[in-house]
Amino acid sequence: MKIYILGVPMDLGAGRRGVDMGPSAIRIAGVSEKLTALGHQVVDEGDIGVKPPELQKIRNEKLKYLPEIVRACTLLYAKVEKALADGGFPLILGGDHSVAIGSIAGIASYCRKNKKRLGVMWIDAHGDLNTAETTPSGNIHGMPLAASIGLGAIEITSVGGDFKKVDPRDVVLIGTRDLDDGERKIIKQTGMNIFTMEDIDKHGISVVVARALRRLRQVDFLHVSFDLDGVDPQVAPGVGTPVKGGLNYREAHLIMETLNESGKMTSLEMVEVNPILDNRNQSAEFAVELIQSGFGKKII
């Protein structure tokens, strides 16, 4: 497989600094070398330039740093679409989760031009389904999934074209455990598929992932958006917005191993790694382990 690594060192969408160093931390943990060792061809496209918050002003407290996030996501959308057009697999390294606006836009644009159906697996403690009307913080990393299903400010919903990027019925959330009231309403109104940590506790991760893939069986392209805060902070302490009670070490790996076995995953992003909050790059190293599992590393 030809893997295109695309870094987006952005923390503008988050309420806490540090996730802009996530792409570097993941590279330091050896992502390119370890994927190459698995037999893949790796092309590191470097990082998209992002203006730091010190050089900007917040124009809208409900959509903080909107112009620069839109600019960076527009650049990412073009790079992701080009990687797919070249027959490659886009591997996006964040940065905060607002980068998914650009990732999903790029894949959706490619799918639209080629009459393909897109599905999204959203592995995250949070729903990221807020809009400017519902956000408690104004942080755009809480809005990318809403934007991708066509909800929210036109500036972000129209990145990559003014169309709904993915049907909410072709979205599956896994590991969710921290939702705002507005997000719950959207999930119920749209028929979006969700498997919370309670579902995982009751049924086990293997059953949950199998059910999730069945819900996505009709899609042609499957984008996996993995926010590392979906994992429990004991396993991955260096994340943007840690929430107790997340996926454990083996549950996270089994998701990625099952995705590899299914052959469905066509793009992946790993986001919200925050080295400032980490312990000797532990979380970035774990992120690389998960990426390896998604690309075919096996115990035997």
Phi, psi and omega per residue, in radians:
M1 nan 2.470 3.086
K2 -1.711 1.975 -3.047
I3 -1.834 2.167 3.068
Y4 -1.743 2.020 3.083
I5 -1.556 2.195 -3.126
L6 -2.169 1.984 -3.130
G7 -1.663 2.439 3.100
V8 -2.292 1.548 -3.077
P9 -1.369 1.300 -3.030
M10 -2.184 2.282 2.995
D11 -2.156 0.305 -3.099
L12 -1.180 -0.506 -3.102
G13 -1.450 -0.145 -3.057
A14 -1.776 2.857 3.111
G15 -1.621 -0.050 -3.092
R16 -2.322 2.389 -3.098
R17 -1.304 2.740 2.973
G18 2.175 -0.486 -3.080
V19 -1.265 -0.180 3.042
D20 -1.129 -0.338 3.108
M21 -1.544 -0.010 -3.119
G22 -1.000 -0.843 3.135
P23 -1.018 -0.699 3.115
S24 -1.143 -0.740 -3.132
A25 -1.087 -0.705 3.138
I26 -1.200 -0.666 3.080
R27 -1.148 -0.729 3.122
I28 -1.066 -0.563 3.112
A29 -1.303 -0.016 2.972
G30 1.564 0.554 -3.059
V31 -1.055 -0.772 -3.113
S32 -1.114 -0.836 -3.102
E33 -1.096 -0.700 -3.084
K34 -1.284 -0.568 3.055
L35 -1.264 -0.649 3.074
T36 -1.085 -0.699 3.134
A37 -1.118 -0.403 3.086
L38 -1.457 -0.016 3.084
G39 1.740 0.121 -3.129
H40 -1.588 2.707 2.986
Q41 -1.613 2.187 -3.062
V42 -2.023 2.229 3.069
V43 -2.073 1.921 3.127
D44 -1.562 1.953 -3.108
E45 -1.453 0.061 -3.135
G46 1.348 -2.840 -3.060
D47 -1.906 2.580 2.946
I48 -1.346 2.305 3.123
G49 -1.229 2.292 -3.135
V50 -2.258 2.263 3.133
K51 -1.261 2.247 -3.113
P52 -1.221 2.789 -3.096
P53 -1.086 -0.457 -3.137
E54 -1.104 -0.378 -3.115
L55 -1.742 0.212 -3.088
Q56 -2.318 2.890 3.019
K57 -2.068 2.512 3.056
I58 -1.417 1.999 -3.114
R59 -1.552 -0.453 -3.095
N60 -2.448 2.000 -3.090
E61 -1.148 -0.300 3.110
K62 -1.594 -0.196 3.116
L63 -2.498 1.264 -3.006
K64 -1.161 2.319 3.102
Y65 1.022 0.552 -3.079
L66 -0.949 -0.873 -3.058
P67 -1.034 -0.744 -3.109
E68 -1.270 -0.614 3.082
I69 -1.130 -0.745 3.105
V70 -1.089 -0.733 3.140
R71 -1.088 -0.836 -3.122
A72 -1.134 -0.728 -3.137
C73 -1.183 -0.550 3.080
T74 -1.179 -0.698 3.060
L75 -1.119 -0.727 3.139
L76 -1.133 -0.757 3.135
Y77 -0.951 -0.762 -3.123
A78 -1.154 -0.682 -3.137
K79 -1.204 -0.688 3.121
V80 -1.142 -0.783 3.138
E81 -1.089 -0.705 3.130
K82 -1.141 -0.705 3.117
A83 -1.050 -0.740 3.111
L84 -1.166 -0.715 3.131
A85 -1.109 -0.498 3.103
D86 -1.451 0.063 -3.140
G87 1.419 0.306 -3.076
G88 -1.722 3.075 3.096
F89 -1.949 1.970 3.113
P90 -1.295 2.195 3.030
L91 -2.062 1.863 -3.043
I92 -1.728 2.284 3.129
L93 -1.954 2.056 3.084
G94 -1.703 2.947 0.384
G95 1.186 2.830 3.114
D96 -1.369 2.982 -2.950
H97 -1.258 -0.136 3.070
S98 -1.123 -0.303 3.100
V99 -1.085 -0.378 -3.141
A100 -1.096 -0.401 3.065
I101 -1.009 -0.780 3.132
G102 -1.321 -0.706 3.140
S103 -1.023 -0.937 -3.079
I104 -1.174 -0.617 3.097
A105 -1.067 -0.722 3.136
G106 -1.124 -0.752 -3.141
I107 -1.213 -0.726 -3.131
A108 -1.107 -0.685 3.118
S109 -1.113 -0.747 3.103
Y110 -1.103 -0.786 -3.137
C111 -1.097 -0.716 -3.118
R112 -1.095 -0.748 -3.122
K113 -1.210 -0.449 -3.085
N114 -1.897 0.219 3.094
K115 0.954 0.823 3.100
K116 -1.998 2.750 -3.094
R117 -1.810 2.269 -3.088
L118 -1.767 2.407 2.969
G119 -2.170 2.699 -3.120
V120 -2.289 2.265 2.980
M121 -1.846 2.067 -3.015
W122 -1.921 1.775 -3.101
I123 -1.741 1.934 -2.902
D124 -2.948 2.558 2.998
A125 -1.181 -0.447 -3.023
H126 -1.982 2.846 3.121
G127 -1.504 -0.462 -3.100
D128 0.914 0.736 -3.077
L129 -2.015 0.383 3.111
N130 -1.436 2.848 3.021
T131 -2.270 3.111 3.116
A132 -1.041 -0.483 -3.123
E133 -1.357 -0.485 -3.041
T134 -1.915 -0.257 -3.030
T135 -1.084 2.317 3.055
P136 -1.460 -0.201 -3.005
S137 -2.180 -0.444 -3.018
G138 1.442 0.056 -3.135
N139 -1.442 2.156 -3.013
I140 -1.269 -0.268 3.080
H141 -1.194 -0.132 3.023
G142 -1.651 0.194 -3.039
M143 -2.184 -0.124 -2.959
P144 -1.114 -0.613 -3.140
L145 -1.256 -0.657 3.049
A146 -1.037 -0.799 3.141
A147 -1.062 -0.656 -3.083
S148 -1.227 -0.426 3.072
I149 -1.716 0.208 2.999
G150 1.625 0.272 -3.111
L151 -1.933 2.375 3.067
G152 2.064 -2.888 -3.066
A153 -1.087 2.391 -3.107
I154 -1.031 -0.519 -3.133
E155 -1.062 -0.629 -3.127
I156 -1.668 -0.532 3.101
T157 -1.223 -0.373 -3.085
S158 -1.725 0.084 3.018
V159 -1.035 2.200 -3.121
G160 1.412 0.097 3.141
G161 2.193 2.567 -3.080
D162 -1.506 1.288 3.075
F163 -2.642 2.767 3.122
K164 -1.232 2.140 -2.990
K165 -1.286 -0.599 -3.135
V166 -2.595 2.468 3.059
D167 -1.227 2.263 -3.119
P168 -1.017 -0.411 3.094
R169 -1.294 -0.204 3.073
D170 -1.808 0.400 3.076
V171 -2.040 2.375 3.053
V172 -2.205 2.188 3.033
L173 -1.692 2.386 3.137
I174 -2.279 2.356 3.061
G175 1.453 0.213 -3.091
T176 -1.154 2.408 3.098
R177 -2.656 0.105 -3.131
D178 -2.542 1.660 -3.089
L179 -2.084 2.496 2.983
D180 -1.470 2.836 -3.100
D181 -1.024 -0.746 3.134
G182 -1.093 -0.594 3.116
E183 -1.213 -0.684 3.093
R184 -1.053 -0.726 3.136
K185 -1.090 -0.749 -3.132
I186 -1.103 -0.756 -3.139
I187 -1.053 -0.773 -3.129
K188 -1.226 -0.704 -3.088
Q189 -1.222 -0.589 -3.041
T190 -1.619 -0.229 -3.084
G191 1.325 0.385 3.123
M192 -1.120 2.493 -3.140
N193 -1.448 2.342 3.133
I194 -2.474 2.350 3.031
F195 -2.153 1.829 -3.083
T196 -1.403 3.063 3.061
M197 -1.108 -0.508 3.064
E198 -1.096 -0.718 3.084
D199 -1.087 -0.720 3.134
I200 -1.145 -0.721 3.104
D201 -1.073 -0.712 -3.070
K202 -1.307 -0.737 -2.944
H203 -1.926 -0.302 -3.094
G204 1.602 2.613 -3.030
I205 -1.195 -0.582 -3.115
S206 -1.133 -0.706 3.109
V207 -1.160 -0.760 -3.116
V208 -1.083 -0.809 -3.120
V209 -1.151 -0.681 3.103
A210 -1.080 -0.739 3.110
R211 -1.158 -0.697 3.132
A212 -1.074 -0.774 -3.136
L213 -1.179 -0.559 3.065
R214 -1.135 -0.682 3.105
R215 -1.126 -0.424 -3.083
L216 -1.840 0.248 -3.008
R217 -1.141 -0.392 -3.092
Q218 -1.518 -0.142 -3.076
V219 -1.411 2.640 3.118
D220 -1.617 -0.614 3.102
F221 -2.131 2.355 3.125
L222 -2.130 1.992 3.065
H223 -1.663 2.263 3.115
V224 -1.887 2.064 -3.134
S225 -1.894 1.843 -3.010
F226 -1.899 1.832 2.995
D227 -1.510 2.130 -3.033
L228 -1.127 -0.244 3.072
D229 -1.306 -0.076 2.970
G230 -1.126 -0.397 3.126
V231 -1.561 2.612 3.139
D232 -1.087 2.451 -3.124
P233 -1.029 -0.379 3.078
Q234 -1.166 -0.503 3.118
V235 -1.566 -0.729 -3.106
A236 -2.288 1.489 -3.089
P237 -1.302 -0.428 -3.041
G238 -1.599 1.255 3.138
V239 -2.284 2.846 -3.047
G240 -1.124 -0.780 -3.063
T241 -2.397 1.392 -3.079
P242 -1.182 2.480 3.096
V243 -2.384 2.235 -3.131
K244 -1.090 2.718 2.986
G245 1.461 0.537 -3.096
G246 -1.626 -2.937 3.115
L247 -1.021 2.460 3.051
N248 -1.547 -3.133 -3.035
Y249 -0.990 -0.888 -3.061
R250 -1.298 -0.594 3.111
E251 -1.077 -0.758 3.126
A252 -1.099 -0.756 3.134
H253 -1.146 -0.688 -3.107
L254 -1.117 -0.615 3.067
I255 -1.019 -0.865 -3.080
M256 -1.211 -0.670 3.107
E257 -1.113 -0.716 3.137
T258 -1.178 -0.678 3.077
L259 -1.061 -0.731 3.119
N260 -1.110 -0.774 -3.138
E261 -1.115 -0.581 -3.104
S262 -1.247 -0.467 -3.084
G263 1.245 0.208 -3.058
K264 -1.515 -0.522 -3.010
M265 -1.228 2.213 -3.118
T266 -2.063 -0.128 3.055
S267 -2.815 2.704 -3.069
L268 -2.568 2.435 2.940
E269 -2.233 2.479 3.100
M270 -2.107 2.033 -2.966
V271 -2.280 2.932 3.023
E272 1.222 0.426 2.979
V273 -1.335 2.156 -3.089
N274 -2.113 1.697 -3.097
P275 -1.065 -0.453 -3.136
I276 -1.083 -0.601 -3.103
L277 -1.672 0.082 -2.991
D278 -1.618 3.023 3.096
N279 -2.084 1.717 3.103
R280 0.957 0.731 3.091
N281 1.124 0.427 -3.111
Q282 -1.004 -0.774 -3.052
S283 -1.247 -0.685 3.097
A284 -1.144 -0.679 3.102
E285 -1.125 -0.669 3.082
F286 -1.165 -0.690 3.088
A287 -1.013 -0.726 3.122
V288 -1.162 -0.660 3.069
E289 -1.044 -0.756 3.127
L290 -1.115 -0.736 3.089
I291 -1.043 -0.752 3.102
Q292 -1.034 -0.767 3.115
S293 -1.071 -0.654 3.118
G294 -1.195 -0.366 -3.135
F295 -1.897 0.323 2.909
G296 1.929 0.050 3.090
K297 -1.210 2.296 -3.108
K298 -2.233 2.795 3.099
I299 -1.174 -0.738 3.108
I300 -2.184 nan nan
